Amino acid sequence: MHYLGQLTGHWLRELHQATQTNPIPHDSETFLQEIRDRFICLQSLGINKETVDRVKREITEASHQIEGHPIPAAARQGDFIPQNILIDGDRLRIVDFENFSRSDSVYEDIATFMAYIQAVRAFPYYSKRALRTLGEGFLRAYGVQGNEVPLRLYLARALVVLISEMDMERAAFYGHRRLQILQTQVQRICMELPHPYSA
């Protein structure tokens, strides 16, 4: 799994390096607008209002802390999840570029991939150790530690999006388990967001 993570991280790093553009100043209004309505969905899924308000407040405060901070930018694949990654031996191919963008924060793709790994931990047929190894290999190959403030902020947002898109009626037993795991993950990440941000 570590090797698969490395292959994936290398591919994404090469995409971003080849399409690198000027850094984008972090814009809190735009960043938060994309998830504002998602918090309402979280309550409708059964997450109590106090928890939702705390997560919203911590993401908002952390975002404002890095207002104007230059964010590395490059082409965005747009849906960088395992289902869109095809591996045959040492060869890796990516499909589904429907949401491709010529320039966006590099953290969008990284956070999407890492959030999805967190999501599948709810299913018993996935090894938590293997998923952790996959994520570590991916981050290392891409060239990030995983604790960078902007990355963790984008990861928190990606998890909120994942939770808000859950269909509890169709998810049956594992849906509640998945909701619990993702809620715990987003709360942990939000609590670890440092304030104020140190460049």
C-alpha positions as CSV (number, residue, x, y, z in Angstrom):
1,M,0.0,0.0,0.0
2,H,2.9,2.3,0.7
3,Y,4.1,1.8,-2.9
4,L,0.6,2.6,-4.3
5,G,0.6,5.7,-2.2
6,Q,3.9,6.7,-3.6
7,L,2.8,6.1,-7.2
8,T,-0.2,8.3,-6.6
9,G,1.7,11.0,-4.8
10,H,4.3,11.1,-7.5
11,W,1.7,11.4,-10.3
12,L,-0.1,14.3,-8.6
13,R,3.2,16.1,-7.7
14,E,4.3,15.8,-11.4
15,L,0.9,17.2,-12.6
16,H,1.2,20.2,-10.2
17,Q,4.8,20.8,-11.0
18,A,4.1,20.8,-14.8
19,T,1.2,23.1,-14.5
20,Q,2.3,25.4,-11.7
21,T,0.9,28.9,-11.8
22,N,1.4,31.9,-9.6
23,P,0.3,31.4,-6.0
24,I,-3.3,32.4,-5.1
25,P,-3.8,34.6,-2.1
26,H,-6.1,32.8,0.3
27,D,-9.6,34.3,0.1
28,S,-11.7,33.3,3.1
29,E,-14.9,34.5,1.6
30,T,-14.6,32.2,-1.4
31,F,-13.2,29.3,0.7
32,L,-16.0,29.4,3.2
33,Q,-18.8,30.1,0.7
34,E,-18.3,26.7,-0.8
35,I,-19.2,24.9,2.4
36,R,-21.6,27.4,4.1
37,D,-24.7,25.4,3.1
38,R,-23.0,22.1,3.9
39,F,-23.2,22.8,7.7
40,I,-27.0,22.8,7.5
41,C,-26.8,19.3,5.9
42,L,-24.6,18.1,8.8
43,Q,-27.4,18.9,11.3
44,S,-29.9,17.1,9.1
45,L,-27.8,14.0,9.3
46,G,-28.1,14.0,13.1
47,I,-24.9,15.8,14.2
48,N,-25.9,18.0,17.1
49,K,-25.9,21.8,16.6
50,E,-23.2,22.5,19.2
51,T,-20.7,20.2,17.3
52,V,-21.6,21.7,13.9
53,D,-21.3,25.3,15.3
54,R,-17.9,24.5,16.8
55,V,-16.6,22.9,13.6
56,K,-17.9,25.9,11.6
57,R,-16.3,28.4,14.0
58,E,-12.9,26.6,14.0
59,I,-12.7,26.4,10.2
60,T,-13.8,30.0,9.8
61,E,-11.3,31.3,12.4
62,A,-8.5,29.3,10.9
63,S,-9.4,30.5,7.4
64,H,-9.4,34.1,8.5
65,Q,-6.0,33.6,10.1
66,I,-4.4,32.8,6.8
67,E,-6.3,35.5,4.8
68,G,-4.1,36.7,1.9
69,H,-1.5,33.9,2.5
70,P,0.0,32.7,-0.8
71,I,-1.4,29.3,-1.6
72,P,0.6,27.1,-4.2
73,A,-1.5,26.8,-7.3
74,A,-1.6,24.5,-10.3
75,A,-4.0,22.5,-12.4
76,R,-6.7,20.7,-10.4
77,Q,-7.8,17.2,-11.4
78,G,-11.1,17.9,-9.6
79,D,-12.1,14.5,-8.4
80,F,-8.9,12.9,-7.1
81,I,-10.3,9.8,-5.4
82,P,-9.2,6.1,-5.6
83,Q,-12.0,5.1,-8.0
84,N,-10.5,7.4,-10.6
85,I,-7.0,6.0,-10.2
86,L,-6.0,3.0,-12.3
87,I,-2.8,1.1,-11.5
88,D,-1.3,-1.6,-13.6
89,G,2.1,-2.7,-12.1
90,D,4.2,0.4,-12.2
91,R,1.9,2.3,-14.4
92,L,-0.7,4.7,-13.1
93,R,-3.5,6.4,-15.1
94,I,-6.1,8.9,-13.9
95,V,-9.6,9.1,-15.3
96,D,-12.6,11.5,-14.9
97,F,-11.4,15.1,-15.6
98,E,-14.9,16.5,-15.7
99,N,-14.1,19.0,-12.9
100,F,-10.6,19.8,-14.2
101,S,-9.4,23.4,-13.6
102,R,-6.4,25.1,-15.1
103,S,-5.5,26.8,-11.8
104,D,-6.5,26.2,-8.3
105,S,-5.0,25.5,-4.9
106,V,-2.9,22.3,-5.0
107,Y,-4.4,21.4,-1.6
108,E,-7.8,20.7,-3.3
109,D,-6.6,17.5,-4.9
110,I,-4.5,16.4,-1.9
111,A,-7.3,17.0,0.6
112,T,-9.8,15.2,-1.6
113,F,-7.7,12.1,-1.7
114,M,-6.9,12.1,2.0
115,A,-10.5,12.8,3.0
116,Y,-11.7,9.8,1.0
117,I,-9.1,7.5,2.7
118,Q,-10.6,8.7,6.0
119,A,-14.1,7.9,4.7
120,V,-13.5,4.3,3.7
121,R,-12.1,3.4,7.2
122,A,-15.7,2.8,8.2
123,F,-15.9,-0.4,6.2
124,P,-14.6,-3.5,7.9
125,Y,-13.2,-5.0,4.7
126,Y,-10.6,-2.2,4.5
127,S,-7.5,-2.5,6.7
128,K,-7.0,0.7,8.8
129,R,-3.3,0.0,8.9
130,A,-3.2,-0.4,5.1
131,L,-5.1,2.9,4.6
132,R,-2.8,4.7,7.0
133,T,0.2,3.4,5.1
134,L,-1.4,4.4,1.8
135,G,-1.9,8.0,3.0
136,E,1.6,8.2,4.5
137,G,3.1,7.1,1.2
138,F,1.0,9.5,-0.8
139,L,1.9,12.5,1.3
140,R,5.6,11.6,1.4
141,A,5.8,11.1,-2.3
142,Y,4.0,14.4,-3.0
143,G,6.4,16.2,-0.7
144,V,4.2,17.4,2.2
145,Q,4.2,16.5,5.9
146,G,0.4,16.5,6.3
147,N,0.4,19.0,9.1
148,E,0.7,22.2,7.0
149,V,-2.0,24.6,8.1
150,P,-3.5,25.3,4.7
151,L,-3.6,21.6,3.9
152,R,-5.3,20.7,7.2
153,L,-7.8,23.5,6.5
154,Y,-8.6,22.1,3.1
155,L,-8.8,18.6,4.6
156,A,-11.3,19.8,7.2
157,R,-13.4,21.4,4.4
158,A,-13.2,18.2,2.3
159,L,-14.4,16.1,5.2
160,V,-17.4,18.5,5.8
161,V,-18.3,18.1,2.1
162,L,-18.0,14.3,2.3
163,I,-20.2,14.1,5.4
164,S,-22.8,16.5,3.9
165,E,-23.2,14.2,0.8
166,M,-23.9,11.1,2.8
167,D,-27.2,9.3,2.1
168,M,-28.1,7.7,5.4
169,E,-31.2,6.0,4.1
170,R,-29.1,4.0,1.5
171,A,-26.0,3.6,3.7
172,A,-27.6,1.2,6.2
173,F,-25.4,0.2,9.2
174,Y,-22.1,1.3,7.8
175,G,-23.5,4.7,7.1
176,H,-23.8,5.5,10.8
177,R,-20.3,4.1,11.4
178,R,-18.9,6.2,8.5
179,L,-20.7,9.3,9.9
180,Q,-19.2,8.7,13.3
181,I,-15.7,8.2,11.9
182,L,-15.8,11.3,9.7
183,Q,-17.3,13.4,12.4
184,T,-14.5,12.4,14.8
185,Q,-11.9,13.1,12.1
186,V,-13.1,16.6,11.2
187,Q,-13.4,17.5,14.9
188,R,-9.8,16.3,15.5
189,I,-8.4,18.2,12.6
190,C,-10.3,21.4,13.5
191,M,-9.0,21.2,17.1
192,E,-5.4,20.9,15.7
193,L,-5.6,24.0,13.6
194,P,-3.2,26.4,15.2
195,H,-4.1,30.0,15.9
196,P,-2.7,32.3,14.9
197,Y,-1.1,30.9,11.7
198,S,2.7,31.0,11.6
199,A,4.1,31.4,8.1
